[in-house]
């Protein structure tokens, strides 16, 4: 465990639990959806649907860029306009857009924040102005709709 802490994969944080303060270990590489799955707060079907959505989000390169793009070469003065994305990237974007549209506008907010942006449920609830512990219920409804869209058994 000490090796994981030194490599920055696990963090020992002090959090209030039922009025008392205690130290807990937090896996910094674990997504909020994986955290919910490991505690049986979402089922396997919902988890698989969320992972498919996140996979399409990553393949479509929809996340923010924090460093320079190295996938494009230098442009000549004759080249105008942006370089076209690959067919796989366009297909992933189309699948992502179709899935978000199938979930609906009211449920897609919490789905995007927790699955794609990797925000924890308390942070997502606060950002959306929702009461505490309302996010998990809405997230499970969104994941159910998403699983139905993907036709998962």
Secondary structure, 3 states (H helix, E strand, C coil): CHHHHHCCCEEEEEEEECCEEEEEEEECCCCHHHHHHHCCCCCHHHHHHHHHHHHHHHHCCCCCCCCCCCCCCCCCCCCCCCCCCCHHHHHHHHHHHHHHHHHCHHHHHHHHHHHHCCCCHHHHHHHHCCCCCCHHHHHHHHHHHHHHHCCCC
